[in-house]
């Protein structure tokens, strides 16, 4: 199992710190550094900056939002980043959510599975540097009855095949991801529930495409907080606002993928309570309603030894790249967590 680092969203006064984190991850031998985007910083600019100041670590988009870019533009960006980084780019895609898609980008959030499949097909075709033509329900290239003509990508990526990941949560999306992608970006993963909530669906998709899980990258992001084992409850409490935001407040009452995931993990009653409180404006009450076990199962908390045990459980559940989001109020705290992650992987015998 390899390790990754997730810088999250750029900005908020953490620019220099994030670069230092990426450079330390590079020095420690982490496999990949991911950057996110929502409606603030864009991931492509961040990744180009990180790639220019690191040597070995891959850089990946987690995620490029599908409603933000036409697929040909994504192919251009991926090819450019792969070329500039010397073949170190990983392309992560996702549909985002209805609030961002429709409120920020003005793109209707409908038929996300079909749109994702077409998007991936166009991106892959464009990156082969064939002349691009495509007929689908959501995209037609070139547009009919006009001056457009099939064009081909002029940039030469460093590699013929750039790894393509999809951020997936729901069962249908996970199955399709297994079918059409090279890896899956997961969030709130519980090693105890990973087979039933993610890996089983990914495997079904691989089988549908006549493939196995060999070479497919199961890549969840897991927050990490270093401390003594006796302080695990307090460490878990630091992630209550973060977890409540996703389980309770991300999306609408009818459409919250993270809330549905918590329910599939067996927290049906608790997930409903968290969502009700959060959407009613009681964010503190929502955070307090989260079961400690849910937070503990979806994070890495405590000593290096305890974190190593949890890493072993993730590896046994099928994780191939474990991406860490190290917590800490200072840069030194985050760097210490980063080093602890590398040490835990060694102690677990997984490096």
N, C-alpha and C positions, 0 to 999 in steps of 0.2 A: 504494500500500500504506500502511495506517495502522499506528500503533504502539499497543500496549497495555502495561499493567503488571500483573504478577501478584504480589500481596502474600503469597500462600501462606496458611499457617495463622497465625491471630492468637495472640498470647501469647508465651511464652518471653522476656519482658522486652523485646520489640521493639514494644510498642504505640505509643508516641510516635514511634518511628522510622518505623513503617509509615505513620502518618498524615502525617508529613513527606514521605515518598516519594510518597504519593498526591497531596499538595498540589503538590509540584514537578512531577509528571507533568501535573497539571492546568495549571499555568503554562506548561509546555513545549508544550502542545497535543496530548498523547497522547489517543487516542480513547476508551479504556476502561480502567477499573481493576477487576480481578477479585479476588475473595476465595474461599478454599477452606474446606472443612470435612471432617472425618473423624470423630473421636470426642473432640474438644476444643471449640474455639470454633465457634459456628454462624455461617454466612456472612451470614444476614439481618441480625443485629444489627450486625456489622462494617460491612456495606454502608450501613445507615441512618446510622451514625456518619460514615463517609467522605462520603456524599452531603451531609450537613448541613454539612460543612466544606470542600467544593469547589464550584466554580461551573459548569464546562462539561463536565468529563469524565464519560462514562457510568460506571455502576457495574454489575458483573455477577457472578453466582454461578458459580463454577467449582470445584465444582458444588454445587447442592442435591442431596443424595442421595435417590434415589427411595424406598428403603426407610424413610427417616426421616420422611416426611410422606405423608399421604393427598393425592391429587391436588387435591382441592378446597382444602385448606390451602395448597398451593403456589400455586394461583391467587389466593387471598386475599393471600398474602405478595407475590406479583408485582405485583398491582394496587396494593397499599398502597405498596410501594417506588417504583413508577412515579409514583404521585400525589405522594408526599412529595419525590421528587427532581426534579419538574418534567419528567417524561418522559425520564429518563436511565437507566432500568433495562434490563438484558439478562438474560434468564432462561436459565441454563445448568443442564442436568440430567444425571445419570448414575446408573448402577445400583450404583456403588461396587464392592465385591468380596465374595466369599463370607465371608471372615473377619469383616469389619465388618458386613455385612448380617445374618448369622446370630448372630455373637457379641455385637454391640452393640445391634442393633435387634430381634433375634429374628424376623427375616423370612427365610423360606426363599429361598435364591438359586437359583431355578429359572425357566426360560423367560424370561430377561431381555429378549429381543427382543420377545416378545409383551406382556410387562408394560410395557415402555417405550412401545410403540405405543398401548396402551390409556390409559396415563397421560397421554401427550401429547394424545390426543383429548379426554380429560376436562378437562384444564387449558385447552385452547383453547376448548372449549365453554363452560366456566364463565366465562372472561374475555370472552366475547361478551355476557355478562349476560342470556343466555336462561335460562329455567328449566331446571335441570339434571336430566336423566334419562339413564341409560346402562345398556346391557345388554352385558356382556362376559364373558369367561372368568375374569377376575380381579377385576373390580369390577362391582357392580350398584347403581345409584342411581335412586330410593330402594330400600332393602331391601324385598323382597316380603313381603306379608302382615303388615305392621306399620304403625305410626303415621306413618312418614316420608312426606314429600311433596316434590315437586320445588320447589326453592328457587332463587333467583337472587342473584347477587353484588350487594351493596348499595354497594360501593365503586366509584367511577368512575375507572378508570385514566386517566392523562393522554392516552394514545394508544389508538386502536382496536386496534392490533396491536403487541404487545410482542415483540421479536425473541427467538426460542427456539433455543437451541443444545443439542447433545447431545455429551457426551464419548464419543468412539468410538475404538477401536483395531482390533478384529477386522474382517475383511472383511464379514461379514454385518451387523454393527452399523453400519459405515461406509455400506454401501449403503442400509440403512434410514434412517440419518440424512439422507442426501441426499434421500430420498423425503419425509420428514415434517417436517424441521426447516428453520430459516433459516440455520443455521451449524453448523460442527463444531469442537469443542475437541479439539486434538490434543496429544500429548506425545511427546518424543523424535523430532522430525521431522528427517529428513535431506533436504535439498534434492535431492540426487542420487537419492534413492529415493522421493520423495514421490508421484510419479505411480503407481508400482507398489504402494506400501503404503497410500495413502490417497485421493488425488484421483481416480484411476481408478474406485474403488469408489463414491465420492461422486457422480461423474458418472453412473455407471450407475443409481444411485438416482434422480437427478434426471430422467434419461431415462425411467425407469419411471413416474414421476409426470407425464410430459409436460412437463418443465421443462428449462431449461438451467442452466448454472452462473452466469449473470448474476444478480447480487444475492445470491448465496449466499456467506456469509462463511467462508472457510477460515482458521482461527484457531489456530495452534500456539503453545505456550509454549516459549521457548528461554532457557536460562540465559545470562547475559552476564558476562564477566570482562574488564576493561580492562587493557591492559599493552602492553609492547613485543613485536613479533613474534618476537624471539629467545627470548622467555619463554613462548611458546605451550605447549610441553610441560609446563612447571610449572603454568601456568594450568589446563591440562586435568586435571592431577593433583588439583587442588582439588575437582573434581567426581567423582572416582572413588568416594567413599563414597555419594554421592547416586545415581549411575548403578548401582552395585552393588546398592543397596537395592532398586531397582525391577526390574532385570534378574534379580537373583538371589533376592531375599527377599520380593518382593511377591506374595502368593498362595502356592499350594501347588506341589509339584513337577509335578503334572498340570495345574494351571490357573494360569498366570502370563501375563497378556496382554502384558506388557512383554517378557518373555523370548521369546514367540512373535514379537513385532515385530522384535526383534533378529535372530532367525533369518531372518525374511522379508527383512531387509536384507542377508543374505549372511553373517551371523556365526553360523552353525549350531554349529560346534564350540566357539567361544569362549563363546557363550551357555550351552551345556550345562555347560562347565567353571565358569563364574561361578556358575551356580545350584547345582551340586554343592557347591562350596566354601562358599557362603553358607549353605545349608541344613544343612551339616555343622558350622556354627559358626565357620568360618574366614572372617570378614568381611574381614580385611586381605588374605588370599589371593585372595578373590573380587574385591576392588577392583584388586589387582595384575594379575589375569588379563584385565582389560578391555583391548581394543586401543585404543591412542591414537586411531586413526582413527575409531572408533565415537564416542568422546567429542567429538572435533573436529567431526565431521559433525553432531552434534546440539546444539551450543552455538555461541555467538558469542564468539570469543577473540581477543585481541591489540589491535592499534592500531585507531583509528577507520577508517583506510583499509581494513584487512583486514575489519573488521566490515561496512563498506559493501559490499565485494565479496560477502560472504556474504548480505547483505540482498538484493542484486540477484539472487542465485541463488534465494533463497526466492520472490521476486516472480515470477521466470520460471517457477517450478514451480507457481504458482497460489495462493500465499498472499496473502490480502487484508488480514488483520490479524495482524501479528507481535507477539505478546505477550512482553515481556521479563521475566526474573526476575534482576535485577541482583545480582551477588554482592558481598560486601565485609564485612569484620569491623567496620567503623564506618559510621555514618550518612553521613559525608563520602564514603566509598568508594562507597556505594550511589548517592548523589546524583550523583557524578561519572560513574558508569556510566550512569545515567539520561540525563544530558546528552550523553554520548558516543553513546548510541543515537539521540537526536534529530539530532545532528550527522551521524552516519553516514547516516541516512535522507536528509538534505539532500544529502550528497556523492554518494549513489547516484542522485540525481535522482528519488527516489520519493515525496517529500513532497507 
